[in-house]
Structures are given as structure tokens and as C-alpha cells.
Amino acid sequence: MKVNRRLVWVGLAVTLLLVITGCSPSQRELFNAAMKMQTVKSMQQHTSMTFHLSGSGFEPSVQQQVDTAAMFLNSGKLDLDIKTSGNEQKTAVKSQINMNLALQGMDINMPVWVDTDLTGNTPKATEIIKLPLMAKASLPPQFASKEYIVMNPFDMNSSGTSNIDMTKLMEFSKGFQEAELKFLTSYSQRFKPNFEAVGHSSQYMQTDDGLKLVTSCEIKLNDAQFKDLIRYTVNNLVQDDEAVAFVKEYMDTILEMSHVPDQAKSLNDFNQVFEDFDVTKQYEFLAKFNTLMDQLKDVTLLGDKGIKLEYAIYNGYFIKNSGAINLKFDVSQMNRLMNTLSGQESATVDAKGTVDLMVNYSTDFSGIDKPVEIQIPDVNSSNSLNYQDLINLSTNKAKISQQLSGDN
């Protein structure tokens, strides 16, 4: 698990805020708060998520499957309690994540601890997961009594089971956040969609300092606005030299860290694509993309409730973030779009049916830059198993099975 997952919802907020930041004070205040959250050294957060799925208009057999999925999903709730503590450089970080997933007739609780230290010559990273009962039941007999599973990315790297060079990844992560924040701050100045999507108000809310007046910001997007944002984002990114250079540098680094066949050729091919992407190629790409977006006008992506995100800001930091995202998928609309893209006049069978998914979430942030106690469990060979041992066992079983099949 990557260290920066402790700010998963903040990362989502940054992504959404970036595409609407512009000239207005409320938009700038949101963006500044999102950037400031990236500098937090310690905090606690609680996130709750619920889902509501519905579907109609399908053939009876498909409708039954949709109804079954809805019954299972709509009764569920995901809760995440996260504590994080680290140094200012983010090179030594400890996190504790307690995940609880409540589904129909079933509760799954899974605590996770992450300890990362990149300050010395030898980087260290350990992830410990307390196994839920359901997971224990599926383990091989020799591991059935274990309480924890331990993962060390560097062990996986040396054994060849990881597709990423973890040492290079850790070194990359040391300086990437600073470069990322610098780019986002610069790019936001040039990213100015021509519509206002942010509301601004004040209200009293409970904070770490008691009941205080906080700034409340609300983002609302309907289906048409969402598509306009996608169109504007892609057009703006592709034509922005700094953005293209940032993406290229990032992808170059990822390819260099990846254990891919003929890595040198992959890097050369990738770099050649960017070198060939001149103004003419940009024009051709954007012409095709904008044609696709024109065709998407008749395809619903968001339901009637669209996207609604709410943020509470105190002392320049987010203290609450909640949202509702209404996704909608119309099979007949999508079928017509695919037929248009492929050049077909009509489908053999008229597909039909509509799926509506509502995602609701709420995150509270507290204890920002205050002492946070994180107790990482003491693991040993008696109470834990190493993930690499589990992988090795599965690999050996597969080899034996192949040999037996070959003998027969």
C-alpha cells in the first residue's frame, strides 16, 4: 500500500478542484486548501461510504441479476478510520487504517498498518494486515492459525514477484510530491473553464478548537457541465507545454522503474511518441477527441443529481469533505454510440436497460499536525505469515501440478 493513500479523498478532491479552479476567490480558496492538505504531517480522518444501485428496462434474466446486485450493494457500508504520522519531508511515515465493510448479513473488519522509512541508505517499508476470519478460512493449513500477514515490497522486489523496482520507486517518491505541487500550482493559473461551479458560504461547525465559524464551499456539476469539463481538460492539457512535459517525465520514470521486457526499447518508443507529437499531431488528436465528445452529448454519464461535493475549511485546511455522485448508464444510448464509432448502422438485437448508481461519502479530518499515536503490532513467525511465503507456496504448487499434467 502506498503511503500517500492516507490522503486518498484529498487526492480525489485535488483532481476535481484542479479542473474547476480559476479566477473566483471561492475556487482559489478551495485549491489552496487542497494544496495545504498535501503538507500535513499528521492527522486523523474518518470516511463513510454508501452506495445505491437501481436498474430498469432490462430483459428479465438481466434484470434479475441487476436486482440481486442492488440488494447486495444497497445494504452495504464502508467505514475507514485512518491515522497518519510522519516527518515534514514525508520520508518517514506511519499509518494505521481500520477498514470495516458491512454487507448483507456480513461484517468484514481489516486493520492495516504501514511503516515506511526512506531516511537512511537502505529504504524500509512494511505493511501488516490483520487477517479477517473470511481470509483465514481460505489459507493453506500451515498458515490457518496466523493472525497477521506481512508484506515487504523490497522482499518482493528482490524475489522478482514485483513488476516495479521498489528501491527506485521509494527514491522517486521522495521528490515527486514537491514537483507535483509545483506543477499543479503553476498549471492552475492557466486552467480557466468559462463557468462557475463553486458556491460559497459560512456556517458554524465543531472543530478541534470547539464550535467555530468555517468556510463552506460546494461544487455542483450536471451531466452537460461534466462533459464540458472533460472536453476542456483534455484540450487544455494537450496544448499546454508544461503539462505535456510533466506527464512525459512522470511516465519516463514509471517505465524506468518497471520490470518490462526490453525496457530500453519501450523507453525509446515512448519518447519517440512525444517527439512526434507536434502541432499537426495535436490538431489531429484533438479533432478526433472533440468529435467523440460531440457524439457523447446524447449519452448520459451523470444522473439527475449529478455531482455534488461539499467542503468545510478552517484555518486553511479541510475539516470535512462530503459528496454525492450520481452515475447513469443507458445501454441503448451506449449501443448507438458504439455503432456510430464502429460504422455499423444498427445492432442485431436492440439492447435496452438503464443503470443508476449513487455514491455517497463523507470524510471528517481532525488532529491536523497534532501528535498521533500509532501502535504497530509486534509480528513474528508464530503469529504472522509473510506474503512472499504464500506466493512461493502457490507458485510451487502450480509447478507441481504442471509437471503431473505433463507426465499424464
C-alpha positions in Angstrom: 0.0 0.0 0.0 1.4 3.3 -1.0 2.0 5.8 1.8 0.0 8.6 0.1 -3.2 6.5 0.2 -3.7 8.1 3.6 -4.9 11.2 1.7 -7.0 9.2 -0.8 -10.0 11.5 -0.5 -7.9 14.6 -0.5 -6.2 13.4 -3.7 -9.6 13.0 -5.3 -10.5 16.5 -4.1 -7.4 17.9 -5.7 -8.2 16.2 -9.0 -11.7 17.6 -9.1 -10.7 21.0 -7.8 -8.0 21.4 -10.4 -10.4 21.1 -13.3 -12.6 23.9 -12.0 -10.1 26.3 -10.4 -9.9 29.7 -11.9 -10.3 33.3 -11.1 -13.0 33.4 -8.4 -12.0 33.7 -4.8 -14.0 30.6 -3.7 -12.3 28.5 -6.3 -8.9 29.7 -5.3 -9.7 29.1 -1.6 -10.6 25.5 -2.4 -7.5 25.0 -4.4 -5.3 26.5 -1.7 -6.8 24.3 0.9 -6.3 21.2 -1.2 -2.6 22.1 -1.7 -2.2 22.8 2.0 -3.6 19.4 2.9 -0.7 17.9 1.0 1.7 19.4 3.5 0.0 17.9 6.6 2.4 15.8 8.7 -0.1 14.0 10.9 -3.9 13.8 11.2 -6.8 11.5 11.8 -9.7 11.0 9.4 -12.9 9.0 9.2 -14.6 8.2 5.9 -18.0 6.6 5.4 -19.3 5.4 2.0 -22.7 4.1 0.9 -24.0 3.0 -2.5 -27.4 2.8 -4.0 -27.8 0.9 -7.3 -31.0 0.6 -9.3 -31.8 -0.7 -12.8 -34.8 -0.9 -15.0 -35.9 -1.9 -18.5 -33.6 -4.9 -19.0 -34.5 -8.3 -20.3 -35.9 -10.5 -17.4 -32.8 -12.5 -16.9 -30.5 -9.5 -16.8 -33.0 -7.5 -14.7 -32.8 -10.3 -12.1 -29.0 -10.0 -12.0 -29.2 -6.3 -11.6 -31.8 -6.6 -8.8 -29.6 -9.1 -7.0 -26.6 -6.9 -7.2 -28.6 -3.9 -6.0 -29.9 -5.9 -3.0 -26.4 -6.8 -2.0 -24.8 -3.4 -2.6 -27.5 -1.2 -1.2 -27.3 -2.8 2.2 -23.5 -2.2 2.4 -21.5 0.5 4.1 -17.7 1.1 4.1 -16.0 2.8 7.0 -12.4 3.8 7.1 -10.6 5.2 10.2 -7.1 6.4 9.3 -4.3 7.8 11.4 -1.1 9.1 9.9 2.1 10.5 11.4 5.3 11.4 9.5 8.1 13.9 9.2 7.9 17.1 7.1 9.8 15.6 4.2 7.3 12.6 4.1 10.3 10.3 4.1 9.3 8.6 7.4 5.6 7.8 7.7 3.5 5.5 9.8 -0.2 4.9 9.1 -3.0 2.9 10.7 -6.1 2.1 8.6 -9.1 0.4 10.1 -11.4 -0.8 7.4 -14.9 -2.1 8.2 -17.1 -3.3 5.3 -20.7 -4.1 6.3 -22.6 -6.2 3.7 -25.8 -8.1 3.8 -25.5 -10.4 6.8 -21.7 -10.0 7.0 -19.2 -7.7 8.6 -15.5 -7.6 7.5 -13.0 -5.8 9.7 -9.5 -5.4 8.4 -6.9 -3.3 10.3 -3.8 -2.3 8.3 -0.5 -0.8 9.5 2.1 0.8 7.2 5.6 1.8 8.3 7.9 3.5 5.7 11.3 4.9 6.3 13.4 6.4 3.5 15.7 8.4 5.6 18.6 6.0 5.7 20.8 4.5 3.0 18.6 1.4 3.0 14.9 2.2 2.5 12.4 0.2 4.6 8.7 -0.4 4.1 6.4 -2.8 5.9 2.7 -3.4 5.6 0.9 -5.5 8.2 -2.7 -6.7 7.7 -4.7 -8.3 10.4 -6.5 -11.2 8.6 -10.3 -11.2 8.8 -11.9 -14.6 9.5 -13.0 -15.0 5.9 -9.4 -14.7 4.7 -8.1 -17.1 7.3 -10.6 -19.8 6.2 -9.1 -19.8 2.7 -5.4 -20.1 3.8 -3.4 -23.3 3.4 -3.4 -25.4 6.6 0.1 -24.4 7.7 -1.0 -20.7 7.8 -4.5 -21.1 9.2 -3.5 -20.1 12.8 -1.7 -16.9 11.7 -3.2 -13.6 12.8 -1.4 -11.3 10.5 0.1 -11.2 7.0 3.2 -9.1 6.5 4.3 -7.6 3.2 7.7 -6.1 2.4 7.8 -4.5 -1.0 11.6 -4.8 -1.1 11.5 -8.6 -0.5 9.0 -8.9 -3.4 11.3 -6.8 -5.5 14.4 -9.0 -4.8 12.4 -12.2 -5.4 11.2 -11.0 -8.8 7.5 -11.1 -7.9 7.0 -7.3 -8.2 6.7 -5.5 -11.5 8.2 -2.3 -10.0 11.7 -1.6 -8.8 10.7 -0.6 -5.2 14.0 1.0 -4.4 13.7 3.3 -7.4 10.0 3.9 -6.5 10.9 5.0 -3.0 13.6 7.3 -4.2 11.2 8.8 -6.8 8.5 9.4 -4.2 10.9 11.5 -2.1 11.0 14.3 -4.6 7.8 13.8 -6.6 5.4 15.5 -4.2 7.3 18.7 -4.3 7.4 18.6 -8.2 3.7 17.7 -8.3 2.6 20.6 -6.1 4.8 23.0 -8.1 3.2 21.9 -11.4 -0.3 21.9 -10.1 0.1 25.4 -8.7 1.6 26.7 -11.9 -0.9 24.8 -14.2 -4.0 26.0 -12.2 -3.2 29.6 -13.2 -3.7 28.6 -16.9 -6.7 26.4 -16.3 -9.8 28.6 -16.5 -13.1 26.9 -17.6 -15.6 29.6 -18.5 -18.3 28.7 -16.0 -18.8 28.9 -12.2 -19.4 25.7 -10.4 -18.5 26.6 -6.8 -20.8 28.0 -4.2 -19.5 29.8 -1.1 -21.0 30.4 2.4 -20.1 30.4 6.1 -21.5 28.3 9.0 -20.7 27.2 12.5 -19.2 23.8 12.8 -17.5 21.7 15.5 -13.7 21.8 15.1 -10.7 20.7 17.2 -10.9 24.2 18.7 -14.6 24.0 19.5 -17.6 25.5 17.7 -16.1 27.8 15.1 -17.2 29.7 12.0 -15.9 27.9 9.0 -16.0 28.4 5.2 -18.2 26.1 3.3 -17.7 25.5 -0.4 -20.0 23.5 -2.7 -19.2 22.1 -6.2 -22.2 21.1 -8.4 -21.9 19.7 -11.9 -24.7 18.3 -14.1 -24.2 16.0 -17.0 -23.6 18.7 -19.6 -21.1 20.6 -17.3 -19.2 17.4 -16.6 -18.8 16.7 -20.3 -17.7 20.3 -20.9 -15.1 19.9 -18.2 -13.8 16.7 -19.8 -13.5 18.4 -23.2 -11.9 21.5 -21.8 -9.4 19.5 -19.6 -8.1 17.3 -22.5 -7.9 20.2 -24.9 -6.1 22.4 -22.3 -3.7 19.6 -21.2 -2.7 18.6 -24.7 -1.8 22.1 -25.7 0.0 23.1 -22.5 3.8 22.6 -22.9 4.4 22.3 -19.1 1.7 19.7 -18.7 2.9 17.6 -21.5 6.5 17.8 -20.2 5.3 16.8 -16.7 3.4 13.8 -18.0 6.3 12.7 -20.1 8.8 13.0 -17.2 6.4 11.0 -14.9 5.8 8.3 -17.5 9.5 8.1 -18.3 10.2 7.5 -14.6 7.5 4.8 -14.3 8.9 2.9 -17.3 12.4 3.1 -15.9 11.1 1.6 -12.6 9.0 -1.1 -14.3 10.4 -4.6 -15.0 9.2 -4.8 -18.6 10.7 -6.8 -21.4 13.2 -4.8 -23.4 12.9 -1.8 -21.2 15.3 0.3 -23.4 13.1 -0.2 -26.4 10.0 0.6 -24.5 11.5 3.9 -23.3 12.7 4.8 -26.8 9.3 4.1 -28.3 7.6 6.1 -25.7 9.9 9.1 -26.1 9.5 8.9 -29.9 5.7 9.2 -29.5 6.2 12.5 -27.6 8.8 13.8 -30.1 6.4 13.1 -33.0 3.5 14.8 -31.2 3.9 18.1 -33.0 1.3 20.7 -33.6 -0.2 18.8 -36.5 -0.5 15.6 -34.5 -2.0 17.6 -31.7 -4.6 19.0 -34.1 -5.4 15.6 -35.5 -5.8 14.1 -32.0 -8.0 16.9 -30.7 -10.2 16.8 -33.8 -10.9 13.1 -33.2 -11.4 13.7 -29.5 -13.8 16.6 -29.9 -15.8 14.6 -32.5 -16.1 11.9 -29.8 -17.3 14.4 -27.3 -19.9 15.7 -29.7 -21.2 12.2 -30.0 -21.2 11.8 -26.2 -23.7 14.7 -25.9 -26.5 12.1 -26.5 -25.1 9.6 -24.0 -25.9 10.1 -20.3 -23.0 9.8 -17.9 -24.5 11.5 -14.8 -27.9 11.0 -13.4 -30.4 13.8 -12.4 -28.5 14.5 -9.2 -25.1 14.9 -11.0 -22.1 15.6 -8.8 -22.3 17.5 -5.6 -19.2 18.0 -3.4 -19.1 19.9 -0.2 -16.0 21.2 1.7 -15.6 22.8 5.1 -12.4 24.9 5.5 -11.0 26.0 8.8 -7.5 27.6 9.3 -6.8 26.9 5.7 -7.4 23.2 6.0 -10.2 20.9 5.0 -12.0 19.6 8.2 -14.9 18.0 6.3 -15.5 16.7 2.8 -18.7 15.1 1.7 -20.2 14.3 -1.7 -22.8 12.6 -3.8 -22.0 11.3 -7.3 -24.9 10.0 -9.4 -23.7 7.9 -12.3 -26.1 6.7 -15.0 -25.7 4.2 -17.8 -28.2 3.8 -20.6 -27.4 0.6 -22.6 -29.3 1.7 -25.7 -27.5 5.1 -25.8 -24.1 3.4 -25.4 -25.0 0.9 -28.0 -25.8 3.6 -30.5 -22.5 5.3 -29.7 -20.5 2.2 -30.3 -22.4 1.5 -33.5 -21.5 5.1 -34.7 -17.8 4.6 -33.7 -17.6 1.3 -35.5 -19.5 2.4 -38.6 -22.4 -0.1 -38.1 -25.9 1.1 -38.9 -27.7 -0.9 -36.2 -27.3 -3.7 -33.7 -28.6 -7.2 -34.4 -30.6 -7.0 -31.2 -31.8 -3.8 -29.7 -30.1 -3.6 -26.3 -32.0 -1.8 -23.6 -31.9 -1.1 -19.9 -30.7 1.7 -17.6 -28.5 1.5 -14.5 -28.4 4.3 -11.9 -25.7 4.3 -9.2 -25.5 6.8 -6.4 -22.3 7.0 -4.4 -22.4 9.0 -1.1 -19.3 9.6 1.0 -18.3 11.8 4.0 -14.9 12.4 5.5 -14.0 14.2 8.7 -10.4 15.4 9.3 -9.1 16.1 12.8 -5.9 16.4 14.8 -4.1 18.1 11.9 -0.4 18.4 12.7 -1.0 17.2 16.2 0.6 14.2 17.9 -1.0 10.9 16.7 -0.3 7.6 18.5 0.1 4.7 16.1 0.9 1.3 17.7 2.2 -1.2 15.2 1.7 -4.8 16.3 4.6 -6.9 17.2 4.7 -9.6 14.5 6.9 -12.8 14.5 6.9 -16.2 12.9 4.4 -17.5 15.4 1.6 -15.0 14.8 2.2 -14.0 11.2 2.9 -15.2 7.7 5.0 -13.5 5.1 3.2 -12.7 1.9 6.2 -13.8 -0.1 6.0 -17.3 1.5 2.4 -17.5 0.5 3.3 -16.6 -3.1 6.2 -19.1 -3.2 3.9 -21.9 -1.9 1.3 -21.1 -4.6 4.0 -21.0 -7.3 5.5 -24.3 -6.2 2.0 -26.0 -6.2 1.4 -24.7 -9.7 4.7 -26.1 -10.9 4.0 -29.5 -9.4 0.5 -29.5 -11.0 2.0 -28.7 -14.4 4.6 -31.5 -14.0 1.9 -34.0 -13.1 -0.2 -32.9 -16.1 2.8 -33.3 -18.4 3.5 -36.8 -17.1 -0.1 -37.9 -17.8 
